[in-house]
Amino acid sequence: MQVIGDSLGAKIAKIIDADHIKLDERVFPDGEVNFRILGEKFDRNVVVAMRKGMTENINTYLAKIYFVVKTLYKEGCDIDLVLPYFAYARQDKVFRPGEPLSSEFVAQLFDPLVKKFITVTAHTHRRDSIMPMFKHAKALNVSGVPALANVLPAVEDAFVIGPDTESIVWAKEMADCLGTKDYGAFDKKRDINTGAIKITAKDFDVKGKNVVMVDDMVSTGGTTARAAEYIKSMGAKDIHMTFVHPVLARNALEVLFSANPQSVISTNTIESPVSIGDVSPFIAEHL
């Protein structure tokens, strides 16, 4: 077996004792992506595993993954695709007439080409599973929360909080990892037209507690920073911000650190300065 990809692919290859093959990449002035897989001969069974670069355009990333998979498919390979960050997964419902069902379209892009599709903490709140989106490939949604818990500093009197009701599942999982029964989540409502967010506290007491915030992703950092400030006003001590996918658009890191957290921790599903938690062992279990 061969693993084709970047540094994440190299980590996975080492764990499963497979050969690692890199890509030679370039982008033309008009934005078109081009690459060459640096291998002369491909095994029948291959794994494609690449994460999005910190400043890489998500559409460029998705096109690159598709072209790599299609190239290997034409070579007759049986492909396991590791897409650590499921692009367009948040659009798992048509909210307004004329909108695309983007998550299913991305799934259909790869479904006929790969035998297995592995992603990490897909942002599909309105679906119980990603499996129904795939008709041919076996689809797996691996949790990134244990990778966060593995690198979180020791936290005494921990209270785990999610920024919205949908994140309660990750709050519970993080609480289980940390061995605490104290967890909860805020209410968060987003205006689908303006994107404005309103946060409301649930009935829980964090006074004197060390709070671990957990979410699936952080984009601009505004919601997380506001929630952290609200938590401090409730009498919390130290605050640790953890999230699986560091999308971190624009000055998101500055926004997060403006709330003076004790730590900011993410996983390596996307390249970033806070990508500390390693998801590769949890992915490798399924290869």
C-alpha positions as CSV (number, residue, x, y, z in Angstrom):
1,M,0.0,0.0,0.0
2,Q,1.1,3.6,-0.7
3,V,0.0,6.8,0.9
4,I,0.0,9.8,-1.4
5,G,0.0,13.2,0.2
6,D,1.6,15.8,2.3
7,S,3.0,15.8,5.9
8,L,-0.3,14.3,7.2
9,G,0.0,11.6,4.6
10,A,3.6,10.9,5.8
11,K,2.4,10.5,9.4
12,I,-0.3,8.1,8.3
13,A,2.1,6.1,6.1
14,K,4.5,5.7,9.0
15,I,1.8,4.4,11.3
16,I,0.4,1.8,8.8
17,D,3.9,1.0,7.5
18,A,3.3,2.1,3.9
19,D,5.3,3.9,1.4
20,H,4.8,7.7,1.3
21,I,4.7,9.5,-2.1
22,K,4.8,13.3,-2.4
23,L,3.3,15.6,-4.9
24,D,5.0,18.3,-6.9
25,E,2.5,21.1,-7.1
26,R,2.2,24.5,-8.8
27,V,-0.5,27.0,-9.5
28,F,-0.8,28.9,-12.8
29,P,-1.3,32.7,-12.8
30,D,-5.0,32.3,-13.5
31,G,-5.4,30.1,-10.4
32,E,-5.5,26.7,-12.2
33,V,-3.8,24.0,-10.1
34,N,-1.3,21.5,-11.6
35,F,0.6,18.7,-9.9
36,R,2.6,15.5,-10.5
37,I,2.5,12.5,-8.3
38,L,6.2,11.7,-7.7
39,G,5.9,7.9,-8.2
40,E,6.6,5.9,-11.3
41,K,4.5,2.9,-10.4
42,F,1.4,2.8,-8.2
43,D,0.2,-0.1,-6.0
44,R,-3.3,-1.5,-6.5
45,N,-4.3,-0.1,-3.0
46,V,-3.5,3.5,-2.3
47,V,-4.5,6.1,0.2
48,V,-4.8,9.8,-0.7
49,A,-4.3,12.0,2.4
50,M,-3.8,15.8,2.1
51,R,-4.8,18.6,4.4
52,K,-5.6,22.2,3.3
53,G,-2.8,24.7,3.6
54,M,-3.3,27.6,5.9
55,T,-3.6,30.2,3.1
56,E,-4.8,27.8,0.4
57,N,-8.1,28.5,-1.3
58,I,-10.6,25.8,-0.4
59,N,-11.7,25.5,-4.0
60,T,-8.1,25.1,-5.1
61,Y,-7.7,22.4,-2.5
62,L,-10.8,20.6,-3.5
63,A,-9.9,20.6,-7.2
64,K,-6.4,19.3,-6.4
65,I,-7.8,16.4,-4.4
66,Y,-10.3,15.6,-7.1
67,F,-7.6,15.6,-9.8
68,V,-5.3,13.4,-7.8
69,V,-8.0,10.9,-7.1
70,K,-9.2,10.9,-10.7
71,T,-5.6,10.3,-11.9
72,L,-5.2,7.3,-9.6
73,Y,-8.6,6.0,-10.6
74,K,-7.6,6.0,-14.3
75,E,-4.5,4.1,-13.3
76,G,-6.7,1.3,-12.0
77,C,-6.0,1.9,-8.2
78,D,-8.4,1.1,-5.4
79,I,-8.5,4.4,-3.4
80,D,-9.1,5.2,0.2
81,L,-9.5,9.0,0.4
82,V,-8.7,10.9,3.6
83,L,-10.3,14.4,3.4
84,P,-9.6,15.7,6.9
85,Y,-11.7,18.8,6.4
86,F,-14.9,18.1,4.6
87,A,-15.2,21.1,2.3
88,Y,-18.8,22.5,2.0
89,A,-20.1,20.1,4.7
90,R,-21.9,23.0,6.5
91,Q,-24.3,23.3,3.6
92,D,-26.1,20.1,4.4
93,K,-29.5,21.6,3.8
94,V,-31.1,23.9,1.3
95,F,-31.9,26.9,3.5
96,R,-33.3,29.2,0.8
97,P,-34.7,28.5,-2.7
98,G,-31.9,28.4,-5.3
99,E,-29.1,27.3,-2.9
100,P,-27.1,24.2,-3.7
101,L,-27.0,21.1,-1.5
102,S,-23.2,21.5,-1.5
103,S,-22.2,18.7,0.9
104,E,-24.0,16.1,-1.2
105,F,-22.4,17.5,-4.4
106,V,-18.9,17.1,-2.9
107,A,-19.7,13.6,-1.8
108,Q,-21.0,12.7,-5.2
109,L,-17.8,14.1,-6.7
110,F,-15.7,11.4,-5.0
111,D,-18.2,8.6,-4.4
112,P,-17.8,6.8,-7.7
113,L,-14.0,7.0,-7.6
114,V,-13.1,5.8,-4.1
115,K,-13.6,2.7,-2.1
116,K,-13.5,4.5,1.3
117,F,-14.0,8.1,2.3
118,I,-12.7,9.2,5.7
119,T,-13.1,12.6,7.1
120,V,-12.8,14.2,10.6
121,T,-15.7,15.8,12.5
122,A,-17.7,16.8,9.5
123,H,-19.8,19.9,10.0
124,T,-23.1,18.3,9.2
125,H,-25.3,19.3,12.2
126,R,-28.6,18.4,10.5
127,R,-27.5,14.8,9.6
128,D,-27.0,11.9,11.9
129,S,-24.4,10.4,9.6
130,I,-22.5,11.2,6.4
131,M,-23.1,7.7,5.1
132,P,-26.4,8.4,3.2
133,M,-24.6,10.9,1.0
134,F,-22.5,8.0,-0.4
135,K,-23.9,5.3,-2.6
136,H,-20.7,3.4,-3.4
137,A,-17.9,4.3,-1.0
138,K,-17.8,3.3,2.6
139,A,-17.9,6.7,4.5
140,L,-16.4,7.3,7.9
141,N,-16.6,10.4,10.1
142,V,-13.8,10.2,12.6
143,S,-13.9,12.3,15.8
144,G,-11.1,14.9,16.2
145,V,-12.0,15.5,19.9
146,P,-9.7,12.8,21.3
147,A,-6.7,14.4,19.4
148,L,-7.5,17.7,21.2
149,A,-7.8,16.0,24.6
150,N,-4.4,14.3,24.1
151,V,-2.6,17.6,24.0
152,L,-4.7,19.7,26.3
153,P,-2.7,20.7,29.5
154,A,-3.9,19.1,32.7
155,V,-7.0,21.0,33.8
156,E,-8.3,20.8,37.3
157,D,-12.0,21.5,38.1
158,A,-12.7,21.4,34.4
159,F,-16.1,22.4,33.0
160,V,-16.5,21.8,29.3
161,I,-18.6,24.2,27.2
162,G,-19.7,24.2,23.6
163,P,-20.6,27.5,21.9
164,D,-24.0,26.3,20.7
165,T,-26.6,23.6,21.3
166,E,-25.3,21.6,18.3
167,S,-21.8,21.3,19.9
168,I,-23.2,19.5,23.0
169,V,-22.1,16.2,21.6
170,W,-18.5,17.4,21.4
171,A,-18.7,18.9,24.9
172,K,-19.8,15.5,26.3
173,E,-17.1,13.7,24.4
174,M,-14.4,16.1,25.7
175,A,-15.8,15.8,29.2
176,D,-15.6,12.0,28.9
177,C,-12.0,12.3,27.7
178,L,-11.1,14.6,30.6
179,G,-12.9,12.5,33.2
180,T,-15.4,15.2,34.3
181,K,-19.2,15.1,34.4
182,D,-19.5,18.9,34.1
183,Y,-20.3,20.0,30.6
184,G,-22.9,22.2,28.8
185,A,-23.4,24.4,25.8
186,F,-24.6,27.9,25.0
187,D,-27.6,28.7,22.8
188,K,-26.4,30.3,19.5
189,K,-28.7,31.7,16.8
190,R,-27.4,32.9,13.5
191,D,-29.3,35.2,11.1
192,I,-29.2,33.2,7.7
193,N,-29.3,36.5,5.8
194,T,-26.8,38.7,7.7
195,G,-24.7,36.1,9.5
196,A,-25.1,37.9,12.8
197,I,-24.8,35.7,15.9
198,K,-26.5,36.0,19.2
199,I,-25.3,33.9,22.2
200,T,-27.4,33.1,25.2
201,A,-26.2,31.3,28.4
202,K,-27.7,28.0,29.6
203,D,-28.4,27.3,33.2
204,F,-24.9,26.2,34.4
205,D,-22.5,27.4,37.0
206,V,-18.8,27.9,36.0
207,K,-17.8,30.1,38.9
208,G,-14.3,29.1,40.1
209,K,-14.0,26.5,37.3
210,N,-11.4,26.1,34.6
211,V,-13.4,26.0,31.4
212,V,-12.5,24.0,28.3
213,M,-14.3,25.3,25.2
214,V,-14.7,22.9,22.4
215,D,-16.1,23.2,18.9
216,D,-15.7,21.6,15.5
217,M,-14.2,24.6,13.8
218,V,-13.3,28.3,14.2
219,S,-13.6,30.6,11.2
220,T,-13.4,34.2,12.2
221,G,-13.0,33.6,15.9
222,G,-15.7,36.1,16.9
223,T,-18.2,33.7,18.4
224,T,-15.6,31.9,20.4
225,A,-14.0,35.1,21.7
226,R,-17.5,36.5,22.7
227,A,-18.4,33.2,24.4
228,A,-15.0,33.3,26.3
229,E,-15.7,36.8,27.5
230,Y,-19.2,35.8,28.6
231,I,-17.7,32.8,30.5
232,K,-15.3,35.0,32.3
233,S,-18.1,37.3,33.4
234,M,-19.7,34.3,35.0
235,G,-16.7,33.9,37.3
236,A,-14.7,31.2,35.4
237,K,-10.9,31.0,36.0
238,D,-8.7,29.9,33.1
239,I,-10.2,29.3,29.7
240,H,-8.8,26.8,27.2
241,M,-10.1,27.1,23.6
242,T,-10.1,23.9,21.6
243,F,-11.5,23.2,18.1
244,V,-10.9,20.5,15.5
245,H,-10.6,22.5,12.3
246,P,-8.6,25.7,12.3
247,V,-10.2,27.5,9.4
248,L,-9.0,30.8,10.9
249,A,-9.9,33.3,8.3
250,R,-8.4,36.8,8.2
251,N,-7.3,37.8,11.8
252,A,-9.1,35.1,13.6
253,L,-6.1,34.2,15.8
254,E,-5.8,37.8,17.0
255,V,-9.5,37.8,17.8
256,L,-9.1,34.5,19.8
257,F,-6.1,35.7,21.8
258,S,-7.7,39.0,22.5
259,A,-9.9,37.1,25.0
260,N,-6.8,36.1,26.9
261,P,-7.3,32.3,26.9
262,Q,-4.9,30.1,28.8
263,S,-4.4,28.0,25.6
264,V,-5.6,27.8,22.0
265,I,-5.4,24.3,20.6
266,S,-6.6,22.8,17.3
267,T,-5.8,19.6,15.3
268,N,-3.8,19.2,12.1
269,T,-6.7,18.7,9.8
270,I,-5.7,22.1,8.4
271,E,-2.3,23.7,8.5
272,S,-2.1,26.5,11.2
273,P,0.1,27.8,14.0
274,V,-2.2,26.1,16.6
275,S,-2.5,22.7,14.8
276,I,-1.1,20.7,17.8
277,G,-3.4,17.7,18.1
278,D,-2.6,14.9,15.7
279,V,-5.5,13.1,14.0
280,S,-3.4,10.7,12.0
281,P,-3.5,7.8,14.6
282,F,-7.3,8.0,14.7
283,I,-7.5,8.0,10.9
284,A,-5.0,5.1,10.6
285,E,-7.2,2.9,12.7
286,H,-9.6,2.8,9.7
287,L,-7.1,2.0,7.0
